[in-house]
Amino acid sequence: MTSPAARSGLSVLFEPRTVALIGASADAQSISARPLRLLRQHGFAGAIYPINPKYTELQGLPVYPSIGEVPEPVDLALVVVPARVVPGVLEECAAAGVGCAMVITSGFAEAGDAGRALQQAMADIAARTDLRIAGPNCEGVFNPRTGLCATFSPAVDPEHGFEPVPAGPIAVVSQSGGLAFALLNHTLERGLRVGPVVSTGNEADLGWADYVSYLLDDESVRVVLSFVESFRRPEQLVEVARKAARLRKPIVVAKIGRTEAGRRAAASHTASLVGVDAAYSAALRQLGIMRVDDVDDLLDLAAYFSVGKLPRGRNLAVLTASGGAGAWLADLSAARGLRLPPPSESVQREIRGFIPAYGSVGNPVDITAQAVLGGGFERALDLLAHSPEFDIVAPVGTLVREERFFQTLDEFRAAIAETETAIVFYSYTRASNRVIGALNELDVPCFPTPGRAARAMSSAVEYAEFLRGIDDVRLFEGRESATWPAPAGGLSEAGVRAYLAPLGIPSPEEQLVQSADEAVQAFKALGGHPVALKVQSPGLAHKSDIGGVRLGLTSAAAVRAAFDDVAGAVPDGSREGVLVQRMAPPGGAEVLVAARREPGLGPVVVVGFGGLDVESNADVTLSMAPVSALTARAMLEDLRGTGVLYGTRGRPGLDVDALIRAIARISELAAGLPSHVATVEINPLLVLPRGEGVLMLDAAMELEEVADDVD
Amino acid sequence: MTSPAARSGLSVLFEPRTVALIGASADAQSISARPLRLLRQHGFAGAIYPINPKYTELQGLPVYPSIGEVPEPVDLALVVVPARVVPGVLEECAAAGVGCAMVITSGFAEAGDAGRALQQAMADIAARTDLRIAGPNCEGVFNPRTGLCATFSPAVDPEHGFEPVPAGPIAVVSQSGGLAFALLNHTLERGLRVGPVVSTGNEADLGWADYVSYLLDDESVRVVLSFVESFRRPEQLVEVARKAARLRKPIVVAKIGRTEAGRRAAASHTASLVGVDAAYSAALRQLGIMRVDDVDDLLDLAAYFSVGKLPRGRNLAVLTASGGAGAWLADLSAARGLRLPPPSESVQREIRGFIPAYGSVGNPVDITAQAVLGGGFERALDLLAHSPEFDIVAPVGTLVREERFFQTLDEFRAAIAETETAIVFYSYTRASNRVIGALNELDVPCFPTPGRAARAMSSAVEYAEFLRGIDDVRLFEGRESATWPAPAGGLSEAGVRAYLAPLGIPSPEEQLVQSADEAVQAFKALGGHPVALKVQSPGLAHKSDIGGVRLGLTSAAAVRAAFDDVAGAVPDGSREGVLVQRMAPPGGAEVLVAARREPGLGPVVVVGFGGLDVESNADVTLSMAPVSALTARAMLEDLRGTGVLYGTRGRPGLDVDALIRAIARISELAAGLPSHVATVEINPLLVLPRGEGVLMLDAAMELEEVADDVD
């Protein structure tokens, strides 16, 4: 027999053959008594071993004084003893060859220094032995396939109305125990079928990525729902996302932002433009992990991805017999970027043949209630579902009459037979779980409101687009970036330009001067074109804030007059000189592009519009670095100000291709940023008219001020 | 006995004492048989008179051959006869003194020219007699207070599982019949209690505003939910909104935008910047009518406003024993603009006294599961609910254990006794309708997800703020605006400036010239400051698009050279001359302010950022005109670009007060705009540094091109 600790991955946790309950109690009301009762009520078929030196028998089962006395190897030990004795119990588990110990007990890292020390002891045991540890401070694990109900949650308690249903394709991984089982509760209420559910707790050893990674490999799982407070090991995100994309199994995450927002509230450098929370949003999207806000969003995407087909494209046909409900769905779907073209001429002609004159063959196709009675709904559905111009067909109807639904189910099934088109039902009255289940059997998700249907369809379209685009996303190629050399302390603008020379991004013509005379000479040497004067000082980022910049000087006299003002903005000792820089030609657009490292996420590239006003405009986006040209282009599409790049009111279009190349290059810089550099920011980067490239008008670098002690 | 037609308002429809069913049928499966059965199954207590010459008895009731034969006056006649005979039946109803006829039958304006004529005949009868007409093409009316179930909807059919519940404070007015009863269905499923429900159909006579206005006066109604495809008589909106605000009864509207979007898709003037759909959003918000997107939003606001208290302010305390659920609610609430300050020192101290050390007395207050067992939840709730620093307290818990909830209900009730603070429950597991009902009895709404609770609380806060601000909103004062004189045909920029002189908004110094020599003279007369040259032609709005503008000319030679270019952009015959205009000083911000009439809404004022780029930036907002200074200020807060007005990175703040005065003045122009003027647009309006006012840099007017035939 294989030793549990040697069994592959986390099957010892999710599909244990034997479960020990360490600390099982005789007090029926206590948390430590409930798992034994629940395991039996849910029909867990494996062996159950209560462990407690105080008893010899509990609920008819023999009780063992310690884990070491159990007569066979134990896959999963559920630990409900007090916190202070947990490390000792885990040592015993490791010695007894237990596969996984799940610690329900609270009072660890969440409860001050003593708790933190206990949790560290747990982590040490896991590191030094074959024992894997789940929790502590968690609410347990549930797997309806085997009746594994190793939890004290009232949400799965038959005594509080829980009714077991067959196992399904939706897995739940939650850092909150209450929400893990609440999600299970909500999901079943919606008529959806749930598979493994796990509460991850403090993640002393096993963490979010371990659970998700294991569940992705589970063939019966089609979608993973997750509630996340913080990614404790964010470096594992990319690995998990790669596996999910390869297996085409979506991960849907509700991640709250509070903790990070608090941690970083005082940050004042570029990071605060986006905020670490937005950084997570951008990174998760880039990884194909769907981030959502509410329980409803989790449930809607679970409803879709647990049974629905991935759409080939964005073209949606709405089929209805209720004008209002169909129009509402069409409206909200269009608002989410789905396209609703009219059906082809021939399909329109065929449908017109069996609906009243006051019906509509546009989109929505409204066949009217009258045509429903003659089977028109299924005929139209058949035509639309087999029309190559549609990627999704959304029938809209009222499923409140259950017996009528089942009377016409065969016709419905025949209408959507042998099509690759995604079919999505919106029932504007409550469909029973029996009806929803029957639709799900046909790979048809069913939604109770137009907004939910539209949200799920658009998410499915975006996920399908993500999967199709993966080959172009360099992130998924795992390419390594070269590390850039470390800069020598704080740099002036001129110093940063020199440092960035390998990027190949042109700068305006310029000279560094030390006197008004030299400044005038430089002005003449630059051909007498208008120039800017900018004071240079190592580490000085915001020269204009201190009066160190004068723009648009057009005469030698003006240059001479400006020199003293500009130079005087910085004390003599810390001044490198004054830069005389040829003014850029008019007609371009100013963009911010920055490279930085985001704690917990790694290197990112930031792109924004607004020049000096970028903070008040907040029109910025970011991606994990490096990015391909494709991702760089997608980033520009995120920005509201992108229109100016493409020409407007007779203005010429700008050199978007050069901008995209620059963003990709700067993202490579980000990926190789030396560890003590916080940010390199090119702002503004001027995008010139098409064919003329970009110009780095200003650049600054910020170094890390303190060691990064984020845990 | 009062004649029904003389009974006040629509009580004949919503609280009829007698109902006639014209066209009642013996075929139990037919739509025309169902209302009779449903009225009796719902226990309607009034007299029921089936009318049909084919029968003498139906379901045990005597049948009359015509409405004229009924022995007593009839309040409500439900009409289910074929469309072509409807006008004749309505004539009979009018002659018989029926109060209101509700026409269920379809085949009117939605079904082509013949149907439109029939509907016009109905409208004519309503106009010429005392008979009020509801429908046609509607699904009926429902009022649980009297058992009035005058509909064929399966959603209220006991044979499809409908279970009657006591009448409640939520009224439903829907232009879609299917959605009217679907909303009823969803609302009851959520444990909420519904009052009158009406499907308005084509609104040949009675319309949306008539129903809403009547229901607002119904003392048992606290909130009106509505689904709207189009406001057929938008001029009634303001009147209804005034009544709702006076009675402090919220109206929540899901309005789809499709129809208008289609109608106006080709529009290219300023209107398309916002789109008529956004215009409705802005107008409804200004009127205090809450516009929402999905069924869920309607239900969430119904859940709140049917029982909840209006918050005094935005300060929220979250109370939880589940870290995850509490943090999620806090996160989403903060994202919606609620404030979560910590409790006062003394409250913190008291709570610390009865919770474990690993609990939290911040916000959320997390008392831990351990403290719940000792009654800590109710003690903390009592403290927070009676702390003046909080306007809302949101307890978060799991209500899945119904018996436990009722065991502690007395403590819960005592904890929130005698407080004006709004209490809002978020139960992260499913609360039964019995539990929800018990909370509602205590004026506590209950939500099943954190997102829904946060949305409802923020809507309640905003509605309360609207009610407090009404006195300042000129719209509600009903003030009349003077009509401006009609302009003499298309105007040049100079002509528009002259027309707008009464607004009192300064323009730059300028002269209209006819030759290069005159231009040079004007340049010198303006002191040799930099000038702009702009060609002038009646009706020419976008001079820069055709090369008719040159900016920043700083020498006589440059002015001379530019004159021919600029003048040549317009043929000699249509040119008024060239404007030599002093360039504005640097350092201001450019704003668009426009006055226009919006079909179906009336006069509006539009404000936006972005200058010539306003289209690509789409940073615009609008309000119904005229607006007070308060509303003008609120409009600025809507815009993303507003930050530049308040100074940034050392730039001075700008003259926001002058801008607000200008917006208010231009809104008065909008309110008095002559009927053939489509738009007056000041773009850019330059906002100068604080104390220096604003400058009208350019202005244009567009006339209506075609007669406005919107129905």
Interface residues (C-beta under 8 A of the other chain):
Chain A: S106 G107 E110 A111 G112 G115 P154 A155 H160 G161 S174 Q175 S176 G177 G178 L179 F181 A182 N185 H186 E189 F227 E229 A254 I256 G257 R258 T259 D293 D294 V295 D296 D297 S322 G323 G324 A325 A327 W328 A330 D331 L332 A334 P356 A357 Y358 T398 V400 R401 E402 Y428 T429 R430 P448 T449 P450 G451 R452 H542 S544 D545 L612 D613 E615 S616 N617 A618 D619 R640 G641 T642 G643 V644 T648 R649 G650
Chain B: S106 G107 E110 A111 G112 G115 P154 A155 H160 G161 S174 Q175 S176 G177 G178 L179 F181 A182 N185 H186 E189 F227 E229 A254 I256 G257 R258 T259 D293 D294 V295 D296 D297 S322 G323 G324 A325 A327 W328 A330 D331 L332 A334 P356 A357 Y358 T398 V400 R401 E402 Y428 T429 R430 P448 T449 P450 G451 R452 H542 S544 D545 L612 D613 E615 S616 N617 A618 D619 R640 G641 T642 G643 V644 T648 R649 G650
